[in-house]
């Protein structure tokens, strides 16, 4: 599986995001799902204001959140044809850096781990996974997230 990961990090967070780690955990999640490449994902790390704006505009929810996913494929297959020789674009994942930092402190693990978790969580949403209404789906998604994060230390002093 070949991943083209386009990473856009807002200036205040530049140097605070381990892009190589995010690539590894996303690749691991895609491989575990049997995704055949080449594929492309855009990953944006931004602030609460931008996430709130996107959430209000696209989901009708006027509040910030930790991660948003914008899949470009409908369940069951692509909604548009990719030009020959180009990777299949799965969609965009947008992470709120301030929310990730807050959640890392709240959960007692590193910011690196929280950013990696949110990247994998968003990627699984691009693949059609949901967790809002059915407990079994939430549990399955959590197992997949933890498998992709196996290499990332749990505690702040480890990474």
C-alpha positions in Angstrom: 0.0 0.0 0.0 1.4 3.3 -1.0 0.2 6.4 0.9 0.6 10.0 -0.3 0.0 12.0 2.8 -0.4 15.7 2.4 0.2 17.4 5.7 -0.8 21.0 6.4 0.2 22.3 9.9 -0.8 25.8 11.0 2.3 27.9 11.8 1.9 28.0 15.6 2.1 24.2 15.7 5.0 23.7 13.2 7.7 21.6 14.8 5.3 20.2 17.4 3.8 17.5 15.2 5.7 14.3 14.4 4.7 13.8 10.8 6.7 10.6 10.4 4.7 9.0 13.3 1.4 10.2 11.9 2.3 8.6 8.5 3.3 5.3 10.2 0.1 5.0 12.2 -2.1 5.9 9.2 -0.3 3.5 7.0 -0.8 0.8 9.6 -4.5 1.5 9.9 -4.9 1.4 6.1 -3.0 -1.8 5.7 -5.0 -3.5 8.5 -8.1 -2.6 6.6 -6.7 -4.1 3.4 -6.7 -0.8 1.5 -4.9 -1.2 -1.8 -2.8 1.7 -2.9 -1.8 4.1 -4.1 -4.1 6.3 -1.9 -4.0 9.9 -0.8 -5.1 11.6 2.4 -4.9 15.3 3.4 -4.2 15.8 7.1 -4.6 19.3 8.5 -3.5 20.3 12.0 -5.2 23.6 12.9 -6.8 25.6 15.8 -10.2 25.4 17.5 -11.6 28.3 15.5 -11.0 26.7 12.2 -12.4 23.3 13.4 -15.5 25.1 14.8 -16.0 26.9 11.5 -15.7 23.6 9.5 -18.0 21.8 11.9 -20.6 24.5 11.7 -20.4 24.8 7.9 -20.4 21.2 7.0 -22.1 19.4 9.9 -24.4 22.2 11.2 -22.8 21.8 14.7 -21.5 25.2 15.9 -18.9 24.0 18.3 -15.3 22.8 18.2 -14.3 19.2 18.3 -11.1 17.2 18.3 -11.1 15.7 14.8 -13.2 16.0 11.7 -13.2 13.7 8.7 -14.4 14.5 5.2 -14.5 11.2 3.2 -14.5 11.5 -0.6 -15.8 8.0 -1.1 -19.3 6.7 -0.4 -19.7 3.4 1.4 -19.2 0.7 -1.2 -16.9 2.6 -3.5 -15.6 5.9 -5.0 -18.0 8.7 -5.8 -15.8 9.9 -8.7 -13.3 8.4 -11.0 -9.6 9.0 -10.3 -7.5 9.9 -13.4 -5.2 7.1 -14.5 -1.9 7.1 -12.7 -3.2 9.2 -9.8 -3.7 7.9 -6.2 -7.3 7.4 -5.0 -8.0 10.4 -2.7 -9.8 9.0 0.4 -10.5 12.4 1.9 -9.4 14.9 4.5 -8.8 14.7 8.2 -8.7 17.9 10.3 -7.3 17.9 13.8 -7.6 20.6 16.5 -4.1 20.9 18.0 -5.4 22.7 21.1 -8.0 20.0 21.7 -5.4 17.3 21.2 -3.2 19.0 23.8 -6.1 19.3 26.3 -7.1 15.6 25.8 -3.5 14.4 26.1 -3.3 16.1 29.5 -6.8 14.8 30.5 -6.1 11.2 29.5 -2.5 11.2 31.0 -0.6 10.4 27.8 1.7 12.2 25.4 0.6 14.8 22.9 2.3 12.6 20.3 0.0 9.7 21.2 -3.1 11.9 21.1 -2.3 13.4 17.7 -1.6 9.9 16.4 -4.8 8.6 17.9 -6.8 11.4 16.3 -5.1 10.8 12.9 -6.0 7.1 13.0 -9.5 7.9 14.3 -10.1 10.3 11.4 -8.7 7.9 8.9 -11.1 5.1 10.0 -13.9 7.6 9.6 -12.7 8.1 6.0 -13.1 4.4 5.5 -16.7 4.4 6.7 -16.3 3.5 10.4 -18.8 5.1 12.8 -19.1 5.0 16.6 -21.9 7.4 17.6 -24.8 5.0 18.0 -23.8 1.3 18.2 -21.6 0.1 21.0 -20.2 -2.8 19.0 -19.1 -0.4 16.3 -17.4 1.8 18.9 -15.6 -1.2 20.4 -14.5 -2.4 17.0 -13.2 1.0 16.0 -11.3 1.3 19.4 -9.6 -2.1 18.8 -8.5 -1.0 15.3 -7.2 2.3 16.7 -5.2 0.6 19.4 -3.7 -1.8 17.0 -2.5 1.0 14.8 -1.1 2.8 17.8 0.8 -0.2 19.1 4.2 1.5 18.7 3.2 4.7 20.4 4.0 5.0 24.1 1.1 5.5 26.4 2.6 7.8 29.0 3.9 11.3 28.6 7.4 10.5 29.9 7.8 7.8 27.3 7.3 10.0 24.3 
